[in-house]
């Protein structure tokens, strides 16, 4: 049993050394790692928040999706993410543009 474990560890070490020689030398500051902590994404092309049963806690979904605007809950700062300006409401607040 010990011999099999040592052989496996040696093989893993050799593979990691070989991969380090083959892969490009990319600085760590140029690497983006996105975590998908809730497991497998059932439909990675689904970006519709309102589809029943959709899961929007995936790292990729959060990275690629943004709202028109939002308010920072800590500073109350209005942030225009995709919109050019803040929304304009009508007098009774039933419509916005």
mmCIF file as gemmi writes it, N, C-alpha and C atoms, coordinates in Angstrom:
data_model
loop_
_atom_site.group_PDB
_atom_site.id
_atom_site.type_symbol
_atom_site.label_atom_id
_atom_site.label_alt_id
_atom_site.label_comp_id
_atom_site.label_asym_id
_atom_site.label_entity_id
_atom_site.label_seq_id
_atom_site.pdbx_PDB_ins_code
_atom_site.Cartn_x
_atom_site.Cartn_y
_atom_site.Cartn_z
_atom_site.occupancy
_atom_site.B_iso_or_equiv
_atom_site.pdbx_formal_charge
_atom_site.auth_seq_id
_atom_site.auth_asym_id
_atom_site.pdbx_PDB_model_num
ATOM 1 N N . UNK Axp A 1 ? 0.82 -1.201 0 1 0 ? 1 A 1
ATOM 2 C CA . UNK Axp A 1 ? 0 0 0 1 0 ? 1 A 1
ATOM 3 C C . UNK Axp A 1 ? 0.862 1.263 0 1 0 ? 1 A 1
ATOM 4 N N . UNK Axp A 2 ? 1.895 1.264 0.844 1 0 ? 2 A 1
ATOM 5 C CA . UNK Axp A 2 ? 2.776 2.423 0.914 1 0 ? 2 A 1
ATOM 6 C C . UNK Axp A 2 ? 3.5 2.643 -0.411 1 0 ? 2 A 1
ATOM 7 N N . UNK Axp A 3 ? 3.843 1.536 -1.078 1 0 ? 3 A 1
ATOM 8 C CA . UNK Axp A 3 ? 4.545 1.638 -2.348 1 0 ? 3 A 1
ATOM 9 C C . UNK Axp A 3 ? 3.651 2.297 -3.406 1 0 ? 3 A 1
ATOM 10 N N . UNK Axp A 4 ? 2.356 1.962 -3.405 1 0 ? 4 A 1
ATOM 11 C CA . UNK Axp A 4 ? 1.414 2.548 -4.361 1 0 ? 4 A 1
ATOM 12 C C . UNK Axp A 4 ? 1.237 4.042 -4.101 1 0 ? 4 A 1
ATOM 13 N N . UNK Axp A 5 ? 1.152 4.417 -2.837 1 0 ? 5 A 1
ATOM 14 C CA . UNK Axp A 5 ? 0.993 5.824 -2.485 1 0 ? 5 A 1
ATOM 15 C C . UNK Axp A 5 ? 2.232 6.616 -2.889 1 0 ? 5 A 1
ATOM 16 N N . UNK Axp A 6 ? 3.419 6.074 -2.616 1 0 ? 6 A 1
ATOM 17 C CA . UNK Axp A 6 ? 4.657 6.753 -2.994 1 0 ? 6 A 1
ATOM 18 C C . UNK Axp A 6 ? 4.785 6.873 -4.508 1 0 ? 6 A 1
ATOM 19 N N . UNK Axp A 7 ? 4.393 5.817 -5.226 1 0 ? 7 A 1
ATOM 20 C CA . UNK Axp A 7 ? 4.426 5.861 -6.69 1 0 ? 7 A 1
ATOM 21 C C . UNK Axp A 7 ? 3.478 6.932 -7.214 1 0 ? 7 A 1
ATOM 22 N N . UNK Axp A 8 ? 2.296 7.019 -6.641 1 0 ? 8 A 1
ATOM 23 C CA . UNK Axp A 8 ? 1.32 8.034 -7.046 1 0 ? 8 A 1
ATOM 24 C C . UNK Axp A 8 ? 1.846 9.441 -6.767 1 0 ? 8 A 1
ATOM 25 N N . UNK Axp A 9 ? 2.423 9.663 -5.607 1 0 ? 9 A 1
ATOM 26 C CA . UNK Axp A 9 ? 2.985 10.969 -5.273 1 0 ? 9 A 1
ATOM 27 C C . UNK Axp A 9 ? 4.129 11.339 -6.208 1 0 ? 9 A 1
ATOM 28 N N . UNK Axp A 10 ? 4.961 10.353 -6.561 1 0 ? 10 A 1
ATOM 29 C CA . UNK Axp A 10 ? 6.052 10.603 -7.493 1 0 ? 10 A 1
ATOM 30 C C . UNK Axp A 10 ? 5.511 10.971 -8.873 1 0 ? 10 A 1
ATOM 31 N N . UNK Axp A 11 ? 4.471 10.266 -9.321 1 0 ? 11 A 1
ATOM 32 C CA . UNK Axp A 11 ? 3.87 10.561 -10.624 1 0 ? 11 A 1
ATOM 33 C C . UNK Axp A 11 ? 3.266 11.963 -10.637 1 0 ? 11 A 1
ATOM 34 N N . UNK Axp A 12 ? 2.571 12.326 -9.57 1 0 ? 12 A 1
ATOM 35 C CA . UNK Axp A 12 ? 1.98 13.665 -9.481 1 0 ? 12 A 1
ATOM 36 C C . UNK Axp A 12 ? 3.079 14.731 -9.501 1 0 ? 12 A 1
ATOM 37 N N . UNK Axp A 13 ? 4.169 14.49 -8.806 1 0 ? 13 A 1
ATOM 38 C CA . UNK Axp A 13 ? 5.283 15.443 -8.787 1 0 ? 13 A 1
ATOM 39 C C . UNK Axp A 13 ? 5.888 15.602 -10.172 1 0 ? 13 A 1
ATOM 40 N N . UNK Axp A 14 ? 6.049 14.486 -10.881 1 0 ? 14 A 1
ATOM 41 C CA . UNK Axp A 14 ? 6.635 14.549 -12.215 1 0 ? 14 A 1
ATOM 42 C C . UNK Axp A 14 ? 5.719 15.303 -13.179 1 0 ? 14 A 1
ATOM 43 N N . UNK Axp A 15 ? 4.43 15.053 -13.086 1 0 ? 15 A 1
ATOM 44 C CA . UNK Axp A 15 ? 3.476 15.74 -13.96 1 0 ? 15 A 1
ATOM 45 C C . UNK Axp A 15 ? 3.483 17.235 -13.673 1 0 ? 15 A 1
ATOM 46 N N . UNK Axp A 16 ? 3.527 17.619 -12.409 1 0 ? 16 A 1
ATOM 47 C CA . UNK Axp A 16 ? 3.524 19.045 -12.078 1 0 ? 16 A 1
ATOM 48 C C . UNK Axp A 16 ? 4.793 19.731 -12.565 1 0 ? 16 A 1
ATOM 49 N N . UNK Axp A 17 ? 5.929 19.049 -12.504 1 0 ? 17 A 1
ATOM 50 C CA . UNK Axp A 17 ? 7.178 19.619 -13.015 1 0 ? 17 A 1
ATOM 51 C C . UNK Axp A 17 ? 7.092 19.777 -14.537 1 0 ? 17 A 1
ATOM 52 N N . UNK Axp A 18 ? 6.578 18.761 -15.222 1 0 ? 18 A 1
ATOM 53 C CA . UNK Axp A 18 ? 6.435 18.848 -16.676 1 0 ? 18 A 1
ATOM 54 C C . UNK Axp A 18 ? 5.483 19.969 -17.078 1 0 ? 18 A 1
ATOM 55 N N . UNK Axp A 19 ? 4.35 20.092 -16.384 1 0 ? 19 A 1
ATOM 56 C CA . UNK Axp A 19 ? 3.398 21.145 -16.702 1 0 ? 19 A 1
ATOM 57 C C . UNK Axp A 19 ? 3.987 22.528 -16.454 1 0 ? 19 A 1
ATOM 58 N N . UNK Axp A 20 ? 4.793 22.661 -15.436 1 0 ? 20 A 1
ATOM 59 C CA . UNK Axp A 20 ? 5.406 23.96 -15.167 1 0 ? 20 A 1
ATOM 60 C C . UNK Axp A 20 ? 6.372 24.36 -16.277 1 0 ? 20 A 1
ATOM 61 N N . UNK Axp A 21 ? 6.927 23.398 -16.988 1 0 ? 21 A 1
ATOM 62 C CA . UNK Axp A 21 ? 7.824 23.69 -18.103 1 0 ? 21 A 1
ATOM 63 C C . UNK Axp A 21 ? 7.056 23.999 -19.383 1 0 ? 21 A 1
ATOM 64 N N . UNK Axp A 22 ? 5.868 23.417 -19.542 1 0 ? 22 A 1
ATOM 65 C CA . UNK Axp A 22 ? 5.081 23.567 -20.766 1 0 ? 22 A 1
ATOM 66 C C . UNK Axp A 22 ? 4.225 24.825 -20.729 1 0 ? 22 A 1
ATOM 67 N N . UNK Axp A 23 ? 3.581 25.086 -19.607 1 0 ? 23 A 1
ATOM 68 C CA . UNK Axp A 23 ? 2.662 26.212 -19.503 1 0 ? 23 A 1
ATOM 69 C C . UNK Axp A 23 ? 3.406 27.54 -19.582 1 0 ? 23 A 1
ATOM 70 N N . UNK Axp A 24 ? 2.771 28.569 -20.145 1 0 ? 24 A 1
ATOM 71 C CA . UNK Axp A 24 ? 3.448 29.867 -20.233 1 0 ? 24 A 1
ATOM 72 C C . UNK Axp A 24 ? 3.667 30.48 -18.856 1 0 ? 24 A 1
ATOM 73 N N . UNK Axp A 25 ? 4.669 31.304 -18.765 1 0 ? 25 A 1
ATOM 74 C CA . UNK Axp A 25 ? 4.99 31.963 -17.495 1 0 ? 25 A 1
ATOM 75 C C . UNK Axp A 25 ? 4.151 33.234 -17.386 1 0 ? 25 A 1
ATOM 76 N N . UNK Axp A 26 ? 2.984 33.111 -16.782 1 0 ? 26 A 1
ATOM 77 C CA . UNK Axp A 26 ? 2.054 34.229 -16.638 1 0 ? 26 A 1
ATOM 78 C C . UNK Axp A 26 ? 2.163 34.753 -15.214 1 0 ? 26 A 1
ATOM 79 N N . UNK Axp A 27 ? 2.375 36.063 -15.056 1 0 ? 27 A 1
ATOM 80 C CA . UNK Axp A 27 ? 2.441 36.606 -13.692 1 0 ? 27 A 1
ATOM 81 C C . UNK Axp A 27 ? 1.125 36.394 -12.951 1 0 ? 27 A 1
ATOM 82 N N . UNK Axp A 28 ? 1.217 36.133 -11.687 1 0 ? 28 A 1
ATOM 83 C CA . UNK Axp A 28 ? 0.027 35.87 -10.881 1 0 ? 28 A 1
ATOM 84 C C . UNK Axp A 28 ? -0.942 37.053 -10.899 1 0 ? 28 A 1
ATOM 85 N N . UNK Axp A 29 ? -0.436 38.262 -11.029 1 0 ? 29 A 1
ATOM 86 C CA . UNK Axp A 29 ? -1.303 39.434 -11.044 1 0 ? 29 A 1
ATOM 87 C C . UNK Axp A 29 ? -2.137 39.518 -12.327 1 0 ? 29 A 1
ATOM 88 N N . UNK Axp A 30 ? -1.796 38.734 -13.354 1 0 ? 30 A 1
ATOM 89 C CA . UNK Axp A 30 ? -2.544 38.729 -14.615 1 0 ? 30 A 1
ATOM 90 C C . UNK Axp A 30 ? -3.539 37.577 -14.709 1 0 ? 30 A 1
ATOM 91 N N . UNK Axp A 31 ? -3.755 36.866 -13.623 1 0 ? 31 A 1
ATOM 92 C CA . UNK Axp A 31 ? -4.635 35.702 -13.629 1 0 ? 31 A 1
ATOM 93 C C . UNK Axp A 31 ? -5.937 36.042 -12.899 1 0 ? 31 A 1
ATOM 94 N N . UNK Axp A 32 ? -7.045 35.706 -13.522 1 0 ? 32 A 1
ATOM 95 C CA . UNK Axp A 32 ? -8.361 35.888 -12.901 1 0 ? 32 A 1
ATOM 96 C C . UNK Axp A 32 ? -8.917 34.524 -12.542 1 0 ? 32 A 1
ATOM 97 N N . UNK Axp A 33 ? -9.258 34.341 -11.284 1 0 ? 33 A 1
ATOM 98 C CA . UNK Axp A 33 ? -9.838 33.087 -10.817 1 0 ? 33 A 1
ATOM 99 C C . UNK Axp A 33 ? -11.26 33.378 -10.383 1 0 ? 33 A 1
ATOM 100 N N . UNK Axp A 34 ? -12.217 32.661 -10.973 1 0 ? 34 A 1
ATOM 101 C CA . UNK Axp A 34 ? -13.623 32.848 -10.658 1 0 ? 34 A 1
ATOM 102 C C . UNK Axp A 34 ? -14.119 31.572 -9.998 1 0 ? 34 A 1
ATOM 103 N N . UNK Axp A 35 ? -14.666 31.716 -8.808 1 0 ? 35 A 1
ATOM 104 C CA . UNK Axp A 35 ? -15.134 30.557 -8.054 1 0 ? 35 A 1
ATOM 105 C C . UNK Axp A 35 ? -16.611 30.308 -8.337 1 0 ? 35 A 1
ATOM 106 N N . UNK Axp A 36 ? -16.923 29.059 -8.558 1 0 ? 36 A 1
ATOM 107 C CA . UNK Axp A 36 ? -18.315 28.645 -8.68 1 0 ? 36 A 1
ATOM 108 C C . UNK Axp A 36 ? -18.603 27.753 -7.486 1 0 ? 36 A 1
ATOM 109 N N . UNK Axp A 37 ? -18.89 28.389 -6.353 1 0 ? 37 A 1
ATOM 110 C CA . UNK Axp A 37 ? -18.945 27.667 -5.079 1 0 ? 37 A 1
ATOM 111 C C . UNK Axp A 37 ? -20.161 26.775 -4.905 1 0 ? 37 A 1
ATOM 112 N N . UNK Axp A 38 ? -21.213 27.005 -5.674 1 0 ? 38 A 1
ATOM 113 C CA . UNK Axp A 38 ? -22.407 26.187 -5.451 1 0 ? 38 A 1
ATOM 114 C C . UNK Axp A 38 ? -22.472 24.983 -6.381 1 0 ? 38 A 1
ATOM 115 N N . UNK Axp A 39 ? -21.352 24.603 -6.963 1 0 ? 39 A 1
ATOM 116 C CA . UNK Axp A 39 ? -21.319 23.391 -7.77 1 0 ? 39 A 1
ATOM 117 C C . UNK Axp A 39 ? -21.454 23.65 -9.257 1 0 ? 39 A 1
ATOM 118 N N . UNK Axp A 40 ? -21.945 22.66 -9.94 1 0 ? 40 A 1
ATOM 119 C CA . UNK Axp A 40 ? -22.058 22.713 -11.393 1 0 ? 40 A 1
ATOM 120 C C . UNK Axp A 40 ? -23.144 23.698 -11.822 1 0 ? 40 A 1
ATOM 121 N N . UNK Axp A 41 ? -22.857 24.476 -12.859 1 0 ? 41 A 1
ATOM 122 C CA . UNK Axp A 41 ? -23.83 25.423 -13.386 1 0 ? 41 A 1
ATOM 123 C C . UNK Axp A 41 ? -24.804 24.656 -14.266 1 0 ? 41 A 1
ATOM 124 N N . UNK Axp A 42 ? -26.111 24.642 -13.937 1 0 ? 42 A 1
ATOM 125 C CA . UNK Axp A 42 ? -27.061 23.849 -14.715 1 0 ? 42 A 1
ATOM 126 C C . UNK Axp A 42 ? -27.243 24.352 -16.143 1 0 ? 42 A 1
ATOM 127 N N . UNK Axp A 43 ? -27.248 25.645 -16.344 1 0 ? 43 A 1
ATOM 128 C CA . UNK Axp A 43 ? -27.398 26.214 -17.675 1 0 ? 43 A 1
ATOM 129 C C . UNK Axp A 43 ? -26.527 27.47 -17.751 1 0 ? 43 A 1
ATOM 130 N N . UNK Axp A 44 ? -25.271 27.341 -18.172 1 0 ? 44 A 1
ATOM 131 C CA . UNK Axp A 44 ? -24.365 28.486 -18.128 1 0 ? 44 A 1
ATOM 132 C C . UNK Axp A 44 ? -24.734 29.624 -19.068 1 0 ? 44 A 1
ATOM 133 N N . UNK Axp A 45 ? -25.603 29.396 -20.034 1 0 ? 45 A 1
ATOM 134 C CA . UNK Axp A 45 ? -25.996 30.474 -20.942 1 0 ? 45 A 1
ATOM 135 C C . UNK Axp A 45 ? -27.249 31.202 -20.465 1 0 ? 45 A 1
ATOM 136 N N . UNK Axp A 46 ? -27.791 30.82 -19.322 1 0 ? 46 A 1
ATOM 137 C CA . UNK Axp A 46 ? -28.994 31.456 -18.788 1 0 ? 46 A 1
ATOM 138 C C . UNK Axp A 46 ? -28.597 32.626 -17.892 1 0 ? 46 A 1
ATOM 139 N N . UNK Axp A 47 ? -28.85 33.847 -18.376 1 0 ? 47 A 1
ATOM 140 C CA . UNK Axp A 47 ? -28.573 35.025 -17.581 1 0 ? 47 A 1
ATOM 141 C C . UNK Axp A 47 ? -29.863 35.739 -17.194 1 0 ? 47 A 1
ATOM 142 N N . UNK Axp A 48 ? -30.981 35.071 -17.303 1 0 ? 48 A 1
ATOM 143 C CA . UNK Axp A 48 ? -32.279 35.651 -16.968 1 0 ? 48 A 1
ATOM 144 C C . UNK Axp A 48 ? -32.551 35.413 -15.486 1 0 ? 48 A 1
ATOM 145 N N . UNK Axp A 49 ? -32.56 36.482 -14.698 1 0 ? 49 A 1
ATOM 146 C CA . UNK Axp A 49 ? -32.785 36.364 -13.251 1 0 ? 49 A 1
ATOM 147 C C . UNK Axp A 49 ? -34.174 35.86 -12.913 1 0 ? 49 A 1
ATOM 148 N N . UNK Axp A 50 ? -35.13 36.013 -13.813 1 0 ? 50 A 1
ATOM 149 C CA . UNK Axp A 50 ? -36.521 35.771 -13.481 1 0 ? 50 A 1
ATOM 150 C C . UNK Axp A 50 ? -37.015 34.391 -13.906 1 0 ? 50 A 1
ATOM 151 N N . UNK Axp A 51 ? -36.173 33.565 -14.481 1 0 ? 51 A 1
ATOM 152 C CA . UNK Axp A 51 ? -36.574 32.211 -14.853 1 0 ? 51 A 1
ATOM 153 C C . UNK Axp A 51 ? -36.678 31.365 -13.591 1 0 ? 51 A 1
ATOM 154 N N . UNK Axp A 52 ? -37.826 30.722 -13.36 1 0 ? 52 A 1
ATOM 155 C CA . UNK Axp A 52 ? -37.961 29.892 -12.149 1 0 ? 52 A 1
ATOM 156 C C . UNK Axp A 52 ? -36.896 28.801 -12.093 1 0 ? 52 A 1
ATOM 157 N N . UNK Axp A 53 ? -36.307 28.646 -10.928 1 0 ? 53 A 1
ATOM 158 C CA . UNK Axp A 53 ? -35.311 27.602 -10.714 1 0 ? 53 A 1
ATOM 159 C C . UNK Axp A 53 ? -33.908 27.979 -11.152 1 0 ? 53 A 1
ATOM 160 N N . UNK Axp A 54 ? -33.715 29.198 -11.639 1 0 ? 54 A 1
ATOM 161 C CA . UNK Axp A 54 ? -32.371 29.581 -12.076 1 0 ? 54 A 1
ATOM 162 C C . UNK Axp A 54 ? -31.496 29.857 -10.86 1 0 ? 54 A 1
ATOM 163 N N . UNK Axp A 55 ? -30.227 29.555 -11.013 1 0 ? 55 A 1
ATOM 164 C CA . UNK Axp A 55 ? -29.266 29.736 -9.927 1 0 ? 55 A 1
ATOM 165 C C . UNK Axp A 55 ? -28.334 30.866 -10.327 1 0 ? 55 A 1
ATOM 166 N N . UNK Axp A 56 ? -28.283 31.914 -9.522 1 0 ? 56 A 1
ATOM 167 C CA . UNK Axp A 56 ? -27.456 33.063 -9.859 1 0 ? 56 A 1
ATOM 168 C C . UNK Axp A 56 ? -26.44 33.356 -8.78 1 0 ? 56 A 1
ATOM 169 N N . UNK Axp A 57 ? -25.917 32.302 -8.185 1 0 ? 57 A 1
ATOM 170 C CA . UNK Axp A 57 ? -24.866 32.489 -7.191 1 0 ? 57 A 1
ATOM 171 C C . UNK Axp A 57 ? -23.535 32.01 -7.731 1 0 ? 57 A 1
ATOM 172 N N . UNK Axp A 58 ? -23.478 31.71 -9.026 1 0 ? 58 A 1
ATOM 173 C CA . UNK Axp A 58 ? -22.243 31.222 -9.627 1 0 ? 58 A 1
ATOM 174 C C . UNK Axp A 58 ? -21.289 32.385 -9.854 1 0 ? 58 A 1
ATOM 175 N N . UNK Axp A 59 ? -20.015 32.141 -9.689 1 0 ? 59 A 1
ATOM 176 C CA . UNK Axp A 59 ? -19.029 33.191 -9.89 1 0 ? 59 A 1
ATOM 177 C C . UNK Axp A 59 ? -19.054 33.769 -11.291 1 0 ? 59 A 1
ATOM 178 N N . UNK Axp A 60 ? -19.196 32.906 -12.304 1 0 ? 60 A 1
ATOM 179 C CA . UNK Axp A 60 ? -19.222 33.384 -13.684 1 0 ? 60 A 1
ATOM 180 C C . UNK Axp A 60 ? -20.453 34.234 -13.921 1 0 ? 60 A 1
ATOM 181 N N . UNK Axp A 61 ? -21.604 33.824 -13.392 1 0 ? 61 A 1
ATOM 182 C CA . UNK Axp A 61 ? -22.825 34.609 -13.566 1 0 ? 61 A 1
ATOM 183 C C . UNK Axp A 61 ? -22.657 35.992 -12.941 1 0 ? 61 A 1
ATOM 184 N N . UNK Axp A 62 ? -22.066 36.052 -11.776 1 0 ? 62 A 1
ATOM 185 C CA . UNK Axp A 62 ? -21.886 37.333 -11.1 1 0 ? 62 A 1
ATOM 186 C C . UNK Axp A 62 ? -20.857 38.202 -11.816 1 0 ? 62 A 1
ATOM 187 N N . UNK Axp A 63 ? -19.897 37.584 -12.455 1 0 ? 63 A 1
ATOM 188 C CA . UNK Axp A 63 ? -18.867 38.332 -13.166 1 0 ? 63 A 1
ATOM 189 C C . UNK Axp A 63 ? -19.401 38.951 -14.457 1 0 ? 63 A 1
ATOM 190 N N . UNK Axp A 64 ? -20.235 38.223 -15.168 1 0 ? 64 A 1
ATOM 191 C CA . UNK Axp A 64 ? -20.677 38.648 -16.488 1 0 ? 64 A 1
ATOM 192 C C . UNK Axp A 64 ? -21.982 39.425 -16.492 1 0 ? 64 A 1
ATOM 193 N N . UNK Axp A 65 ? -22.631 39.519 -15.359 1 0 ? 65 A 1
ATOM 194 C CA . UNK Axp A 65 ? -23.942 40.172 -15.301 1 0 ? 65 A 1
ATOM 195 C C . UNK Axp A 65 ? -23.836 41.426 -14.441 1 0 ? 65 A 1
ATOM 196 N N . UNK Axp A 66 ? -24.48 42.489 -14.881 1 0 ? 66 A 1
ATOM 197 C CA . UNK Axp A 66 ? -24.488 43.713 -14.091 1 0 ? 66 A 1
ATOM 198 C C . UNK Axp A 66 ? -25.823 44.409 -14.3 1 0 ? 66 A 1
ATOM 199 N N . UNK Axp A 67 ? -26.21 45.228 -13.359 1 0 ? 67 A 1
ATOM 200 C CA . UNK Axp A 67 ? -27.452 45.978 -13.464 1 0 ? 67 A 1
ATOM 201 C C . UNK Axp A 67 ? -27.231 47.318 -14.132 1 0 ? 67 A 1
ATOM 202 N N . UNK Axp A 68 ? -28.318 48.026 -14.378 1 0 ? 68 A 1
ATOM 203 C CA . UNK Axp A 68 ? -28.192 49.362 -14.951 1 0 ? 68 A 1
ATOM 204 C C . UNK Axp A 68 ? -27.529 50.305 -13.966 1 0 ? 68 A 1
ATOM 205 N N . UNK Axp A 69 ? -27.906 50.197 -12.703 1 0 ? 69 A 1
ATOM 206 C CA . UNK Axp A 69 ? -27.328 51.029 -11.654 1 0 ? 69 A 1
ATOM 207 C C . UNK Axp A 69 ? -27.576 50.354 -10.316 1 0 ? 69 A 1
ATOM 208 N N . UNK Axp A 70 ? -26.901 50.797 -9.313 1 0 ? 70 A 1
ATOM 209 C CA . UNK Axp A 70 ? -27.145 50.315 -7.955 1 0 ? 70 A 1
ATOM 210 C C . UNK Axp A 70 ? -26.628 51.343 -6.958 1 0 ? 70 A 1
ATOM 211 N N . UNK Axp A 71 ? -27.065 51.196 -5.737 1 0 ? 71 A 1
ATOM 212 C CA . UNK Axp A 71 ? -26.646 52.087 -4.666 1 0 ? 71 A 1
ATOM 213 C C . UNK Axp A 71 ? -25.769 51.268 -3.72 1 0 ? 71 A 1
ATOM 214 N N . UNK Axp A 72 ? -24.59 51.783 -3.445 1 0 ? 72 A 1
ATOM 215 C CA . UNK Axp A 72 ? -23.691 51.115 -2.522 1 0 ? 72 A 1
ATOM 216 C C . UNK Axp A 72 ? -24.307 51.161 -1.133 1 0 ? 72 A 1
ATOM 217 N N . UNK Axp A 73 ? -24.596 50.015 -0.507 1 0 ? 73 A 1
ATOM 218 C CA . UNK Axp A 73 ? -25.265 50.026 0.794 1 0 ? 73 A 1
ATOM 219 C C . UNK Axp A 73 ? -24.421 50.597 1.929 1 0 ? 73 A 1
ATOM 220 N N . UNK Axp A 74 ? -23.122 50.656 1.768 1 0 ? 74 A 1
ATOM 221 C CA . UNK Axp A 74 ? -22.265 51.184 2.833 1 0 ? 74 A 1
ATOM 222 C C . UNK Axp A 74 ? -22.102 52.686 2.745 1 0 ? 74 A 1
ATOM 223 N N . UNK Axp A 75 ? -22.025 53.217 1.528 1 0 ? 75 A 1
ATOM 224 C CA . UNK Axp A 75 ? -21.75 54.65 1.385 1 0 ? 75 A 1
ATOM 225 C C . UNK Axp A 75 ? -22.946 55.435 0.853 1 0 ? 75 A 1
ATOM 226 N N . UNK Axp A 76 ? -24.006 54.744 0.413 1 0 ? 76 A 1
ATOM 227 C CA . UNK Axp A 76 ? -25.178 55.348 -0.229 1 0 ? 76 A 1
ATOM 228 C C . UNK Axp A 76 ? -24.824 56.058 -1.533 1 0 ? 76 A 1
ATOM 229 N N . UNK Axp A 77 ? -23.702 55.721 -2.102 1 0 ? 77 A 1
ATOM 230 C CA . UNK Axp A 77 ? -23.284 56.312 -3.371 1 0 ? 77 A 1
ATOM 231 C C . UNK Axp A 77 ? -24.045 55.65 -4.513 1 0 ? 77 A 1
ATOM 232 N N . UNK Axp A 78 ? -24.56 56.463 -5.448 1 0 ? 78 A 1
ATOM 233 C CA . UNK Axp A 78 ? -25.276 55.967 -6.621 1 0 ? 78 A 1
ATOM 234 C C . UNK Axp A 78 ? -24.23 55.615 -7.675 1 0 ? 78 A 1
ATOM 235 N N . UNK Axp A 79 ? -24.264 54.378 -8.166 1 0 ? 79 A 1
ATOM 236 C CA . UNK Axp A 79 ? -23.266 53.927 -9.133 1 0 ? 79 A 1
ATOM 237 C C . UNK Axp A 79 ? -23.976 53.524 -10.419 1 0 ? 79 A 1
ATOM 238 N N . UNK Axp A 80 ? -23.657 54.199 -11.504 1 0 ? 80 A 1
ATOM 239 C CA . UNK Axp A 80 ? -24.203 53.847 -12.816 1 0 ? 80 A 1
ATOM 240 C C . UNK Axp A 80 ? -23.308 52.778 -13.424 1 0 ? 80 A 1
ATOM 241 N N . UNK Axp A 81 ? -23.787 51.539 -13.401 1 0 ? 81 A 1
ATOM 242 C CA . UNK Axp A 81 ? -22.99 50.449 -13.941 1 0 ? 81 A 1
ATOM 243 C C . UNK Axp A 81 ? -23.101 50.399 -15.462 1 0 ? 81 A 1
ATOM 244 N N . UNK Axp A 82 ? -24.318 50.241 -15.974 1 0 ? 82 A 1
ATOM 245 C CA . UNK Axp A 82 ? -24.535 50.19 -17.418 1 0 ? 82 A 1
ATOM 246 C C . UNK Axp A 82 ? -25.32 51.379 -17.933 1 0 ? 82 A 1
ATOM 247 N N . UNK Axp A 83 ? -26.016 52.084 -17.065 1 0 ? 83 A 1
ATOM 248 C CA . UNK Axp A 83 ? -26.829 53.234 -17.473 1 0 ? 83 A 1
ATOM 249 C C . UNK Axp A 83 ? -25.96 54.488 -17.57 1 0 ? 83 A 1
ATOM 250 N N . UNK Axp A 84 ? -26.397 55.407 -18.417 1 0 ? 84 A 1
ATOM 251 C CA . UNK Axp A 84 ? -25.659 56.656 -18.577 1 0 ? 84 A 1
ATOM 252 C C . UNK Axp A 84 ? -25.924 57.614 -17.42 1 0 ? 84 A 1
ATOM 253 N N . UNK Axp A 85 ? -27.117 57.528 -16.803 1 0 ? 85 A 1
ATOM 254 C CA . UNK Axp A 85 ? -27.466 58.418 -15.705 1 0 ? 85 A 1
ATOM 255 C C . UNK Axp A 85 ? -28.471 57.736 -14.786 1 0 ? 85 A 1
ATOM 256 N N . UNK Axp A 86 ? -28.781 58.387 -13.675 1 0 ? 86 A 1
ATOM 257 C CA . UNK Axp A 86 ? -29.767 57.848 -12.729 1 0 ? 86 A 1
ATOM 258 C C . UNK Axp A 86 ? -31.146 57.838 -13.378 1 0 ? 86 A 1
ATOM 259 N N . UNK Axp A 87 ? -32.054 56.98 -12.915 1 0 ? 87 A 1
ATOM 260 C CA . UNK Axp A 87 ? -33.389 56.946 -13.512 1 0 ? 87 A 1
ATOM 261 C C . UNK Axp A 87 ? -34.176 58.219 -13.195 1 0 ? 87 A 1
ATOM 262 N N . UNK Axp A 88 ? -35.076 58.566 -14.094 1 0 ? 88 A 1
ATOM 263 C CA . UNK Axp A 88 ? -35.959 59.717 -13.907 1 0 ? 88 A 1
ATOM 264 C C . UNK Axp A 88 ? -37.371 59.174 -13.743 1 0 ? 88 A 1
ATOM 265 N N . UNK Axp A 89 ? -38.003 59.469 -12.6 1 0 ? 89 A 1
ATOM 266 C CA . UNK Axp A 89 ? -39.344 58.962 -12.299 1 0 ? 89 A 1
ATOM 267 C C . UNK Axp A 89 ? -40.397 59.987 -12.675 1 0 ? 89 A 1
ATOM 268 N N . UNK Axp A 90 ? -41.602 59.484 -12.992 1 0 ? 90 A 1
ATOM 269 C CA . UNK Axp A 90 ? -42.71 60.42 -13.199 1 0 ? 90 A 1
ATOM 270 C C . UNK Axp A 90 ? -43.24 60.856 -11.829 1 0 ? 90 A 1
ATOM 271 N N . UNK Axp A 91 ? -44.279 61.716 -11.807 1 0 ? 91 A 1
ATOM 272 C CA . UNK Axp A 91 ? -44.738 62.33 -10.558 1 0 ? 91 A 1
ATOM 273 C C . UNK Axp A 91 ? -45.259 61.327 -9.533 1 0 ? 91 A 1
ATOM 274 N N . UNK Axp A 92 ? -45.951 60.271 -9.993 1 0 ? 92 A 1
ATOM 275 C CA . UNK Axp A 92 ? -46.489 59.306 -9.018 1 0 ? 92 A 1
ATOM 276 C C . UNK Axp A 92 ? -45.623 58.04 -8.904 1 0 ? 92 A 1
ATOM 277 N N . UNK Axp A 93 ? -44.436 58.091 -9.409 1 0 ? 93 A 1
ATOM 278 C CA . UNK Axp A 93 ? -43.44 57.006 -9.307 1 0 ? 93 A 1
ATOM 279 C C . UNK Axp A 93 ? -43.944 55.678 -9.867 1 0 ? 93 A 1
ATOM 280 N N . UNK Axp A 94 ? -44.726 55.727 -10.937 1 0 ? 94 A 1
ATOM 281 C CA . UNK Axp A 94 ? -45.182 54.483 -11.566 1 0 ? 94 A 1
ATOM 282 C C . UNK Axp A 94 ? -44.405 54.155 -12.832 1 0 ? 94 A 1
ATOM 283 N N . UNK Axp A 95 ? -43.611 55.096 -13.315 1 0 ? 95 A 1
ATOM 284 C CA . UNK Axp A 95 ? -42.781 54.853 -14.496 1 0 ? 95 A 1
ATOM 285 C C . UNK Axp A 95 ? -41.419 55.497 -14.293 1 0 ? 95 A 1
ATOM 286 N N . UNK Axp A 96 ? -40.441 54.915 -14.954 1 0 ? 96 A 1
ATOM 287 C CA . UNK Axp A 96 ? -39.119 55.527 -14.912 1 0 ? 96 A 1
ATOM 288 C C . UNK Axp A 96 ? -38.473 55.4 -16.296 1 0 ? 96 A 1
ATOM 289 N N . UNK Axp A 97 ? -37.619 56.336 -16.602 1 0 ? 97 A 1
ATOM 290 C CA . UNK Axp A 97 ? -36.865 56.288 -17.849 1 0 ? 97 A 1
ATOM 291 C C . UNK Axp A 97 ? -35.395 56.442 -17.557 1 0 ? 97 A 1
